């Protein structure tokens, strides 16, 4: 598929809550991200990593329908704070998250 | 519609406590907020 890009950015999620609290927190977080990111264009996929690996922890991957939107979002997000931290965002070459796994 | 949906959180554009008035590039340049897995540059570089 063409027009596929993801933007990773780093956001950590607090731990040591009950499962219900964690789920609620995640849902709010996801909604918060989605609403803002949808301003840049049509979102096809939004993945949040809850992986302990340094290179993945808290990463959020957004796949936009159009490359231009991803580019636009990437540039904008790099100049934004989220939850008291500066965001780091870049375009990702990953095409298909079902195929991507660590070796 | 999504563009009319009100976010319930207030996380966007919330600067770190004590860093009010600094822009994102300036805060990144302090090195106090490195990405995980990257060496912290705390104290090594001055605020631009």
Backbone of each chain as nested JSON, in Angstrom:
{
  "chains": [
    {"id": "A", "residues": [
      {"number": 1, "name": "UNK", "atoms": {"N": [0.835, -1.199, 0.0], "CA": [0.0, 0.0, 0.0], "C": [0.871, 1.25, 0.0]}},
      {"number": 2, "name": "UNK", "atoms": {"N": [0.451, 2.232, -0.695], "CA": [1.175, 3.502, -0.686], "C": [0.621, 4.428, 0.374]}},
      {"number": 3, "name": "UNK", "atoms": {"N": [1.172, 5.598, 0.444], "CA": [0.69, 6.627, 1.383], "C": [0.684, 6.162, 2.833]}},
      {"number": 4, "name": "UNK", "atoms": {"N": [1.656, 5.364, 3.188], "CA": [1.656, 4.816, 4.537], "C": [2.868, 5.309, 5.315]}},
      {"number": 5, "name": "UNK", "atoms": {"N": [2.596, 6.05, 6.355], "CA": [3.663, 6.531, 7.23], "C": [3.169, 6.529, 8.664]}},
      {"number": 6, "name": "UNK", "atoms": {"N": [4.088, 6.331, 9.577], "CA": [3.717, 6.417, 10.988], "C": [4.61, 7.434, 11.683]}},
      {"number": 7, "name": "UNK", "atoms": {"N": [4.051, 8.066, 12.649], "CA": [4.837, 9.001, 13.455], "C": [4.968, 8.488, 14.87]}},
      {"number": 8, "name": "UNK", "atoms": {"N": [6.151, 8.133, 15.274], "CA": [6.291, 7.722, 16.664], "C": [6.557, 8.917, 17.558]}},
      {"number": 9, "name": "UNK", "atoms": {"N": [5.999, 8.875, 18.717], "CA": [6.367, 9.869, 19.72], "C": [6.3, 9.185, 21.072]}},
      {"number": 10, "name": "UNK", "atoms": {"N": [6.984, 9.767, 21.997], "CA": [7.171, 9.082, 23.261], "C": [6.273, 9.623, 24.348]}},
      {"number": 11, "name": "UNK", "atoms": {"N": [5.502, 8.749, 24.899], "CA": [4.634, 9.129, 25.995], "C": [4.565, 7.951, 26.954]}},
      {"number": 12, "name": "UNK", "atoms": {"N": [4.855, 8.198, 28.183], "CA": [4.811, 7.094, 29.136], "C": [3.47, 7.049, 29.832]}},
      {"number": 13, "name": "UNK", "atoms": {"N": [3.068, 5.867, 30.191], "CA": [1.794, 5.66, 30.853], "C": [2.076, 5.219, 32.281]}},
      {"number": 14, "name": "UNK", "atoms": {"N": [1.413, 5.821, 33.246], "CA": [1.687, 5.435, 34.633], "C": [1.272, 3.998, 34.92]}},
      {"number": 15, "name": "UNK", "atoms": {"N": [1.933, 3.414, 35.875], "CA": [1.626, 2.031, 36.241], "C": [1.149, 1.951, 37.692]}},
      {"number": 16, "name": "UNK", "atoms": {"N": [0.994, 0.778, 38.197], "CA": [0.562, 0.501, 39.56], "C": [-0.841, 1.028, 39.856]}},
      {"number": 17, "name": "UNK", "atoms": {"N": [-1.761, 0.715, 39.004], "CA": [-3.179, 0.962, 39.215], "C": [-3.914, -0.345, 38.986]}},
      {"number": 18, "name": "UNK", "atoms": {"N": [-5.19, -0.354, 39.304], "CA": [-5.966, -1.542, 38.978], "C": [-6.146, -1.618, 37.461]}},
      {"number": 19, "name": "UNK", "atoms": {"N": [-6.519, -2.79, 36.997], "CA": [-6.704, -2.961, 35.556], "C": [-7.778, -2.022, 35.007]}},
      {"number": 20, "name": "UNK", "atoms": {"N": [-8.837, -1.83, 35.803], "CA": [-9.915, -0.953, 35.336], "C": [-9.417, 0.48, 35.208]}},
      {"number": 21, "name": "UNK", "atoms": {"N": [-8.634, 0.925, 36.195], "CA": [-8.091, 2.282, 36.153], "C": [-7.152, 2.454, 34.965]}},
      {"number": 22, "name": "UNK", "atoms": {"N": [-6.326, 1.419, 34.745], "CA": [-5.381, 1.485, 33.637], "C": [-6.118, 1.568, 32.313]}},
      {"number": 23, "name": "UNK", "atoms": {"N": [-7.169, 0.758, 32.202], "CA": [-7.926, 0.757, 30.943], "C": [-8.585, 2.113, 30.719]}},
      {"number": 24, "name": "UNK", "atoms": {"N": [-9.138, 2.659, 31.789], "CA": [-9.792, 3.96, 31.677], "C": [-8.779, 5.033, 31.287]}},
      {"number": 25, "name": "UNK", "atoms": {"N": [-7.602, 4.985, 31.938], "CA": [-6.55, 5.944, 31.634], "C": [-6.139, 5.833, 30.168]}},
      {"number": 26, "name": "UNK", "atoms": {"N": [-5.986, 4.589, 29.727], "CA": [-5.56, 4.373, 28.346], "C": [-6.611, 4.879, 27.362]}},
      {"number": 27, "name": "UNK", "atoms": {"N": [-7.863, 4.592, 27.679], "CA": [-8.941, 5.016, 26.781], "C": [-8.982, 6.539, 26.659]}},
      {"number": 28, "name": "UNK", "atoms": {"N": [-8.825, 7.208, 27.793], "CA": [-8.818, 8.674, 27.779], "C": [-7.637, 9.202, 26.973]}},
      {"number": 29, "name": "UNK", "atoms": {"N": [-6.49, 8.587, 27.215], "CA": [-5.265, 8.966, 26.519], "C": [-5.425, 8.78, 25.009]}},
      {"number": 30, "name": "UNK", "atoms": {"N": [-5.944, 7.627, 24.65], "CA": [-6.122, 7.305, 23.23], "C": [-7.065, 8.309, 22.57]}},
      {"number": 31, "name": "UNK", "atoms": {"N": [-8.165, 8.592, 23.261], "CA": [-9.14, 9.543, 22.73], "C": [-8.524, 10.929, 22.595]}},
      {"number": 32, "name": "UNK", "atoms": {"N": [-7.755, 11.322, 23.621], "CA": [-7.109, 12.623, 23.624], "C": [-6.178, 12.77, 22.43]}},
      {"number": 33, "name": "UNK", "atoms": {"N": [-5.389, 11.732, 22.185], "CA": [-4.482, 11.747, 21.038], "C": [-5.263, 11.79, 19.736]}},
      {"number": 34, "name": "UNK", "atoms": {"N": [-6.241, 10.904, 19.647], "CA": [-6.959, 10.749, 18.376], "C": [-7.638, 12.044, 17.953]}},
      {"number": 35, "name": "UNK", "atoms": {"N": [-8.284, 12.71, 18.918], "CA": [-8.998, 13.943, 18.604], "C": [-8.039, 14.982, 18.047]}},
      {"number": 36, "name": "UNK", "atoms": {"N": [-6.86, 15.108, 18.685], "CA": [-5.902, 16.122, 18.237], "C": [-5.277, 15.741, 16.893]}},
      {"number": 37, "name": "UNK", "atoms": {"N": [-4.917, 14.476, 16.757], "CA": [-4.229, 14.044, 15.548], "C": [-5.146, 14.046, 14.334]}},
      {"number": 38, "name": "UNK", "atoms": {"N": [-6.434, 13.875, 14.584], "CA": [-7.389, 13.859, 13.48], "C": [-7.459, 15.215, 12.79]}},
      {"number": 39, "name": "UNK", "atoms": {"N": [-6.954, 16.253, 13.48], "CA": [-6.956, 17.581, 12.868], "C": [-6.011, 17.655, 11.673]}},
      {"number": 40, "name": "UNK", "atoms": {"N": [-5.039, 16.752, 11.631], "CA": [-4.052, 16.791, 10.544], "C": [-4.523, 16.024, 9.324]}},
      {"number": 41, "name": "UNK", "atoms": {"N": [-5.48, 15.155, 9.5], "CA": [-5.971, 14.393, 8.364], "C": [-6.54, 13.068, 8.813]}},
      {"number": 42, "name": "UNK", "atoms": {"N": [-7.006, 12.33, 7.834], "CA": [-7.662, 11.063, 8.141], "C": [-6.667, 10.047, 8.693]}},
      {"number": 43, "name": "UNK", "atoms": {"N": [-6.989, 9.5, 9.854], "CA": [-6.128, 8.515, 10.506], "C": [-6.6, 7.114, 10.142]}},
      {"number": 44, "name": "UNK", "atoms": {"N": [-5.669, 6.28, 9.736], "CA": [-6.041, 4.904, 9.424], "C": [-5.78, 3.976, 10.593]}},
      {"number": 45, "name": "UNK", "atoms": {"N": [-4.76, 4.309, 11.369], "CA": [-4.389, 3.417, 12.456], "C": [-3.651, 4.21, 13.524]}},
      {"number": 46, "name": "UNK", "atoms": {"N": [-3.886, 3.866, 14.775], "CA": [-3.168, 4.515, 15.859], "C": [-2.739, 3.421, 16.832]}},
      {"number": 47, "name": "UNK", "atoms": {"N": [-1.447, 3.191, 16.892], "CA": [-0.926, 2.141, 17.755], "C": [-0.139, 2.746, 18.907]}},
      {"number": 48, "name": "UNK", "atoms": {"N": [-0.365, 2.221, 20.076], "CA": [0.384, 2.658, 21.253], "C": [1.177, 1.462, 21.767]}},
      {"number": 49, "name": "UNK", "atoms": {"N": [2.484, 1.648, 21.905], "CA": [3.336, 0.553, 22.383], "C": [3.399, 0.558, 23.904]}},
      {"number": 50, "name": "UNK", "atoms": {"N": [3.191, -0.62, 24.473], "CA": [3.37, -0.776, 25.908], "C": [4.435, -1.843, 26.112]}},
      {"number": 51, "name": "UNK", "atoms": {"N": [5.6, -1.553, 25.568], "CA": [6.684, -2.506, 25.504], "C": [7.804, -2.007, 26.404]}},
      {"number": 52, "name": "UNK", "atoms": {"N": [8.527, -2.915, 27.035], "CA": [9.56, -2.462, 27.96], "C": [10.852, -2.056, 27.252]}},
      {"number": 53, "name": "UNK", "atoms": {"N": [11.001, -2.432, 26.003], "CA": [12.217, -2.081, 25.277], "C": [12.373, -0.573, 25.156]}},
      {"number": 54, "name": "UNK", "atoms": {"N": [13.59, -0.108, 25.373], "CA": [13.86, 1.326, 25.334], "C": [13.412, 1.971, 24.034]}},
      {"number": 55, "name": "UNK", "atoms": {"N": [13.578, 1.228, 22.952], "CA": [13.298, 1.831, 21.649], "C": [11.813, 1.82, 21.322]}},
      {"number": 56, "name": "UNK", "atoms": {"N": [11.004, 1.201, 22.181], "CA": [9.577, 1.128, 21.876], "C": [8.687, 1.712, 22.968]}},
      {"number": 57, "name": "UNK", "atoms": {"N": [9.23, 1.807, 24.174], "CA": [8.364, 2.107, 25.316], "C": [7.565, 3.394, 25.121]}},
      {"number": 58, "name": "UNK", "atoms": {"N": [6.254, 3.26, 25.221], "CA": [5.388, 4.421, 25.129], "C": [5.273, 5.048, 23.755]}},
      {"number": 59, "name": "UNK", "atoms": {"N": [5.88, 4.415, 22.78], "CA": [5.78, 4.997, 21.439], "C": [4.347, 4.944, 20.923]}},
      {"number": 60, "name": "UNK", "atoms": {"N": [4.022, 5.976, 20.195], "CA": [2.722, 5.994, 19.53], "C": [2.973, 6.06, 18.039]}},
      {"number": 61, "name": "UNK", "atoms": {"N": [2.333, 5.185, 17.308], "CA": [2.482, 5.17, 15.853], "C": [1.159, 5.521, 15.208]}},
      {"number": 62, "name": "UNK", "atoms": {"N": [1.204, 6.517, 14.381], "CA": [-0.011, 6.957, 13.707], "C": [0.141, 6.736, 12.218]}},
      {"number": 63, "name": "UNK", "atoms": {"N": [-0.801, 6.055, 11.644], "CA": [-0.772, 5.926, 10.184], "C": [-1.877, 6.79, 9.607]}},
      {"number": 64, "name": "UNK", "atoms": {"N": [-1.431, 7.768, 8.806], "CA": [-2.393, 8.637, 8.147], "C": [-2.723, 8.088, 6.774]}},
      {"number": 65, "name": "UNK", "atoms": {"N": [-3.872, 8.46, 6.307], "CA": [-4.292, 8.058, 4.958], "C": [-3.342, 8.661, 3.923]}},
      {"number": 66, "name": "UNK", "atoms": {"N": [-2.952, 9.909, 4.136], "CA": [-2.107, 10.581, 3.155], "C": [-0.761, 10.986, 3.74]}},
      {"number": 67, "name": "UNK", "atoms": {"N": [0.274, 10.829, 2.938], "CA": [1.632, 11.174, 3.361], "C": [1.736, 12.631, 3.789]}},
      {"number": 68, "name": "UNK", "atoms": {"N": [1.071, 13.502, 3.049], "CA": [1.184, 14.927, 3.356], "C": [0.706, 15.209, 4.776]}},
      {"number": 69, "name": "UNK", "atoms": {"N": [-0.336, 14.508, 5.17], "CA": [-0.856, 14.715, 6.522], "C": [0.149, 14.248, 7.566]}},
      {"number": 70, "name": "UNK", "atoms": {"N": [0.812, 13.14, 7.274], "CA": [1.82, 12.62, 8.203], "C": [2.964, 13.622, 8.33]}},
      {"number": 71, "name": "UNK", "atoms": {"N": [3.375, 14.164, 7.198], "CA": [4.454, 15.152, 7.181], "C": [4.066, 16.381, 8.003]}},
      {"number": 72, "name": "UNK", "atoms": {"N": [2.864, 16.84, 7.754], "CA": [2.33, 18.005, 8.45], "C": [2.292, 17.746, 9.959]}},
      {"number": 73, "name": "UNK", "atoms": {"N": [1.747, 16.59, 10.323], "CA": [1.623, 16.241, 11.74], "C": [2.99, 16.141, 12.385]}},
      {"number": 74, "name": "UNK", "atoms": {"N": [3.929, 15.496, 11.684], "CA": [5.268, 15.296, 12.222], "C": [5.927, 16.632, 12.55]}},
      {"number": 75, "name": "UNK", "atoms": {"N": [5.839, 17.555, 11.612], "CA": [6.461, 18.865, 11.822], "C": [5.805, 19.604, 12.979]}},
      {"number": 76, "name": "UNK", "atoms": {"N": [4.483, 19.518, 13.038], "CA": [3.769, 20.221, 14.096], "C": [4.046, 19.616, 15.468]}},
      {"number": 77, "name": "UNK", "atoms": {"N": [4.006, 18.29, 15.531], "CA": [4.114, 17.623, 16.834], "C": [5.487, 17.815, 17.467]}},
      {"number": 78, "name": "UNK", "atoms": {"N": [6.499, 17.965, 16.622], "CA": [7.838, 18.191, 17.152], "C": [7.958, 19.535, 17.853]}},
      {"number": 79, "name": "UNK", "atoms": {"N": [6.957, 20.338, 17.698], "CA": [6.971, 21.656, 18.326], "C": [5.841, 21.781, 19.338]}},
      {"number": 80, "name": "UNK", "atoms": {"N": [5.488, 20.653, 19.95], "CA": [4.38, 20.645, 20.898], "C": [4.788, 19.959, 22.199]}},
      {"number": 81, "name": "UNK", "atoms": {"N": [4.143, 20.368, 23.273], "CA": [4.255, 19.644, 24.541], "C": [3.058, 18.721, 24.67]}},
      {"number": 82, "name": "UNK", "atoms": {"N": [3.271, 17.618, 25.361], "CA": [2.144, 16.785, 25.751], "C": [2.378, 16.312, 27.183]}},
      {"number": 83, "name": "UNK", "atoms": {"N": [1.431, 16.608, 28.041], "CA": [1.491, 16.167, 29.43], "C": [2.818, 16.546, 30.093]}},
      {"number": 84, "name": "UNK", "atoms": {"N": [3.256, 17.765, 29.843], "CA": [4.435, 18.256, 30.525], "C": [5.757, 17.767, 29.97]}},
      {"number": 85, "name": "UNK", "atoms": {"N": [5.721, 17.256, 28.742], "CA": [6.971, 16.83, 28.113], "C": [6.969, 17.239, 26.653]}},
      {"number": 86, "name": "UNK", "atoms": {"N": [8.158, 17.557, 26.128], "CA": [8.214, 17.862, 24.697], "C": [8.059, 16.57, 23.888]}},
      {"number": 87, "name": "UNK", "atoms": {"N": [7.378, 16.657, 22.79], "CA": [7.185, 15.485, 21.933], "C": [8.333, 15.352, 20.946]}},
      {"number": 88, "name": "UNK", "atoms": {"N": [8.72, 14.119, 20.697], "CA": [9.697, 13.826, 19.643], "C": [8.975, 12.999, 18.593]}},
      {"number": 89, "name": "UNK", "atoms": {"N": [8.989, 13.478, 17.39], "CA": [8.196, 12.826, 16.358], "C": [9.017, 12.687, 15.09]}},
      {"number": 90, "name": "UNK", "atoms": {"N": [8.876, 11.563, 14.431], "CA": [9.53, 11.403, 13.135], "C": [8.692, 10.483, 12.263]}},
      {"number": 91, "name": "UNK", "atoms": {"N": [8.953, 10.564, 10.972], "CA": [8.245, 9.672, 10.06], "C": [8.854, 8.283, 10.169]}},
      {"number": 92, "name": "UNK", "atoms": {"N": [8.009, 7.296, 10.156], "CA": [8.472, 5.923, 10.317], "C": [8.311, 5.151, 9.014]}},
      {"number": 93, "name": "UNK", "atoms": {"N": [9.286, 4.299, 8.701], "CA": [9.198, 3.535, 7.459], "C": [8.358, 2.261, 7.58]}},
      {"number": 94, "name": "UNK", "atoms": {"N": [7.865, 1.975, 8.782], "CA": [7.107, 0.73, 8.952], "C": [5.833, 0.767, 8.106]}},
      {"number": 95, "name": "UNK", "atoms": {"N": [5.646, -0.257, 7.309], "CA": [4.49, -0.297, 6.415], "C": [3.333, -1.061, 7.035]}},
      {"number": 96, "name": "UNK", "atoms": {"N": [3.653, -2.117, 7.763], "CA": [2.592, -2.984, 8.261], "C": [2.937, -3.454, 9.667]}},
      {"number": 97, "name": "UNK", "atoms": {"N": [2.129, -3.051, 10.638], "CA": [2.459, -3.396, 12.014], "C": [2.263, -4.863, 12.339]}},
      {"number": 98, "name": "UNK", "atoms": {"N": [1.457, -5.53, 11.566], "CA": [1.279, -6.959, 11.811], "C": [2.55, -7.721, 11.443]}},
      {"number": 99, "name": "UNK", "atoms": {"N": [3.322, -7.145, 10.548], "CA": [4.541, -7.811, 10.09], "C": [5.763, -7.4, 10.914]}},
      {"number": 100, "name": "UNK", "atoms": {"N": [5.612, -6.338, 11.701], "CA": [6.794, -5.835, 12.388], "C": [6.939, -6.49, 13.755]}},
      {"number": 101, "name": "UNK", "atoms": {"N": [8.072, -7.12, 13.963], "CA": [8.355, -7.665, 15.283], "C": [9.86, -7.653, 15.491]}},
      {"number": 102, "name": "UNK", "atoms": {"N": [10.232, -7.67, 16.754], "CA": [11.649, -7.58, 17.084], "C": [12.346, -8.907, 16.806]}},
      {"number": 103, "name": "UNK", "atoms": {"N": [13.582, -8.809, 16.363], "CA": [14.379, -10.018, 16.147], "C": [15.387, -10.168, 17.266]}}
    ]},
    {"id": "B", "residues": [
      {"number": 1, "name": "UNK", "atoms": {"N": [-19.341, 14.264, 15.218], "CA": [-18.133, 14.319, 14.399], "C": [-16.901, 14.584, 15.256]}},
      {"number": 2, "name": "UNK", "atoms": {"N": [-15.783, 14.049, 14.819], "CA": [-14.583, 14.075, 15.655], "C": [-14.08, 15.487, 15.898]}},
      {"number": 3, "name": "UNK", "atoms": {"N": [-14.262, 16.371, 14.931], "CA": [-13.714, 17.722, 15.098], "C": [-14.499, 18.526, 16.121]}},
      {"number": 4, "name": "UNK", "atoms": {"N": [-15.665, 18.037, 16.509], "CA": [-16.445, 18.735, 17.522], "C": [-16.366, 18.051, 18.881]}},
      {"number": 5, "name": "UNK", "atoms": {"N": [-15.709, 16.911, 18.888], "CA": [-15.634, 16.153, 20.129], "C": [-14.695, 16.845, 21.118]}},
      {"number": 6, "name": "UNK", "atoms": {"N": [-15.156, 16.985, 22.336], "CA": [-14.349, 17.663, 23.356], "C": [-13.414, 16.657, 24.038]}},
      {"number": 7, "name": "UNK", "atoms": {"N": [-12.134, 16.959, 24.047], "CA": [-11.223, 16.081, 24.785], "C": [-11.465, 16.194, 26.286]}},
      {"number": 8, "name": "UNK", "atoms": {"N": [-11.327, 15.061, 26.975], "CA": [-11.561, 15.07, 28.424], "C": [-10.269, 15.372, 29.196]}},
      {"number": 9, "name": "UNK", "atoms": {"N": [-9.155, 15.211, 28.551], "CA": [-7.878, 15.485, 29.21], "C": [-7.358, 16.854, 28.784]}},
      {"number": 10, "name": "UNK", "atoms": {"N": [-6.415, 17.344, 29.552], "CA": [-5.817, 18.641, 29.207], "C": [-4.306, 18.492, 29.06]}},
      {"number": 11, "name": "UNK", "atoms": {"N": [-3.919, 17.486, 28.336], "CA": [-2.488, 17.196, 28.221], "C": [-1.793, 17.964, 27.102]}},
      {"number": 12, "name": "UNK", "atoms": {"N": [-2.538, 18.298, 26.082], "CA": [-1.893, 18.943, 24.946], "C": [-1.368, 20.319, 25.293]}},
      {"number": 13, "name": "UNK", "atoms": {"N": [-0.132, 20.578, 24.831], "CA": [0.507, 21.882, 24.996], "C": [0.688, 22.269, 26.459]}},
      {"number": 14, "name": "UNK", "atoms": {"N": [0.771, 21.257, 27.294], "CA": [1.05, 21.491, 28.704], "C": [2.554, 21.428, 28.922]}},
      {"number": 15, "name": "UNK", "atoms": {"N": [3.192, 22.572, 29.198], "CA": [4.648, 22.559, 29.364], "C": [5.034, 21.918, 30.687]}},
      {"number": 16, "name": "UNK", "atoms": {"N": [6.262, 21.452, 30.791], "CA": [6.71, 20.869, 32.058], "C": [6.649, 21.92, 33.164]}},
      {"number": 17, "name": "UNK", "atoms": {"N": [6.351, 21.507, 34.384], "CA": [6.312, 22.465, 35.494], "C": [7.665, 23.163, 35.636]}},
      {"number": 18, "name": "UNK", "atoms": {"N": [7.647, 24.455, 35.755], "CA": [8.888, 25.198, 35.904], "C": [9.511, 25.617, 34.582]}},
      {"number": 19, "name": "UNK", "atoms": {"N": [8.901, 25.169, 33.477], "CA": [9.449, 25.534, 32.168], "C": [8.495, 26.459, 31.417]}},
      {"number": 20, "name": "UNK", "atoms": {"N": [7.569, 27.067, 32.151], "CA": [6.619, 27.962, 31.497], "C": [7.355, 29.086, 30.798]}},
      {"number": 21, "name": "UNK", "atoms": {"N": [6.876, 29.461, 29.664], "CA": [7.483, 30.565, 28.945], "C": [8.596, 30.141, 28.015]}},
      {"number": 22, "name": "UNK", "atoms": {"N": [9.042, 28.884, 28.133], "CA": [10.051, 28.397, 27.181], "C": [9.338, 27.66, 26.056]}},
      {"number": 23, "name": "UNK", "atoms": {"N": [9.904, 27.762, 24.853], "CA": [9.275, 27.016, 23.768], "C": [9.83, 25.592, 23.725]}},
      {"number": 24, "name": "UNK", "atoms": {"N": [9.247, 24.785, 22.853], "CA": [9.584, 23.357, 22.827], "C": [11.066, 23.14, 22.5]}},
      {"number": 25, "name": "UNK", "atoms": {"N": [11.566, 23.881, 21.533], "CA": [12.969, 23.714, 21.147], "C": [13.901, 24.042, 22.313]}},
      {"number": 26, "name": "UNK", "atoms": {"N": [13.552, 25.07, 23.051], "CA": [14.388, 25.451, 24.199], "C": [14.368, 24.378, 25.272]}},
      {"number": 27, "name": "UNK", "atoms": {"N": [13.188, 23.814, 25.518], "CA": [13.076, 22.778, 26.538], "C": [13.841, 21.525, 26.111]}},
      {"number": 28, "name": "UNK", "atoms": {"N": [13.739, 21.155, 24.84], "CA": [14.488, 19.999, 24.351], "C": [15.995, 20.222, 24.493]}},
      {"number": 29, "name": "UNK", "atoms": {"N": [16.411, 21.472, 24.249], "CA": [17.837, 21.795, 24.287], "C": [18.417, 21.696, 25.691]}},
      {"number": 30, "name": "UNK", "atoms": {"N": [17.557, 21.729, 26.719], "CA": [18.084, 21.588, 28.07], "C": [18.599, 20.179, 28.307]}},
      {"number": 31, "name": "UNK", "atoms": {"N": [18.089, 19.221, 27.539], "CA": [18.513, 17.841, 27.727], "C": [17.865, 17.173, 28.923]}},
      {"number": 32, "name": "UNK", "atoms": {"N": [16.911, 17.844, 29.537], "CA": [16.239, 17.264, 30.703], "C": [15.153, 16.274, 30.322]}},
      {"number": 33, "name": "UNK", "atoms": {"N": [14.81, 16.232, 29.069], "CA": [13.736, 15.351, 28.615], "C": [14.195, 14.489, 27.44]}},
      {"number": 34, "name": "UNK", "atoms": {"N": [15.196, 13.637, 27.691], "CA": [15.686, 12.816, 26.593], "C": [14.726, 11.673, 26.309]}},
      {"number": 35, "name": "UNK", "atoms": {"N": [14.832, 11.101, 25.13], "CA": [14.058, 9.907, 24.838], "C": [14.64, 8.743, 25.617]}},
      {"number": 36, "name": "UNK", "atoms": {"N": [13.815, 7.745, 25.97], "CA": [14.354, 6.563, 26.649], "C": [15.42, 5.915, 25.785]}},
      {"number": 37, "name": "UNK", "atoms": {"N": [16.491, 5.478, 26.433], "CA": [17.539, 4.793, 25.684], "C": [18.587, 5.733, 25.135]}},
      {"number": 38, "name": "UNK", "atoms": {"N": [18.31, 7.023, 25.259], "CA": [19.316, 7.975, 24.819], "C": [19.935, 8.621, 26.052]}},
      {"number": 39, "name": "UNK", "atoms": {"N": [21.221, 8.876, 26.002], "CA": [21.891, 9.416, 27.174], "C": [21.306, 10.756, 27.575]}},
      {"number": 40, "name": "UNK", "atoms": {"N": [21.045, 10.917, 28.861], "CA": [20.559, 12.195, 29.358], "C": [21.689, 13.21, 29.268]}},
      {"number": 41, "name": "UNK", "atoms": {"N": [21.328, 14.408, 28.866], "CA": [22.346, 15.448, 28.782], "C": [22.116, 16.467, 29.884]}},
      {"number": 42, "name": "UNK", "atoms": {"N": [21.55, 15.992, 30.974], "CA": [21.228, 16.89, 32.079], "C": [22.464, 17.646, 32.541]}},
      {"number": 43, "name": "UNK", "atoms": {"N": [22.35, 18.95, 32.556], "CA": [23.442, 19.763, 33.074], "C": [24.566, 19.974, 32.092]}},
      {"number": 44, "name": "UNK", "atoms": {"N": [24.563, 19.224, 31.002], "CA": [25.689, 19.312, 30.084], "C": [25.574, 20.509, 29.146]}},
      {"number": 45, "name": "UNK", "atoms": {"N": [24.348, 20.874, 28.83], "CA": [24.199, 21.976, 27.885], "C": [23.328, 23.062, 28.492]}},
      {"number": 46, "name": "UNK", "atoms": {"N": [23.693, 24.261, 28.233], "CA": [22.956, 25.383, 28.792], "C": [21.711, 25.65, 27.963]}},
      {"number": 47, "name": "UNK", "atoms": {"N": [20.774, 26.321, 28.567], "CA": [19.557, 26.703, 27.857], "C": [19.898, 27.759, 26.815]}},
      {"number": 48, "name": "UNK", "atoms": {"N": [19.442, 27.566, 25.608], "CA": [19.732, 28.522, 24.541], "C": [18.772, 29.708, 24.632]}}
    ]}
  ]
}
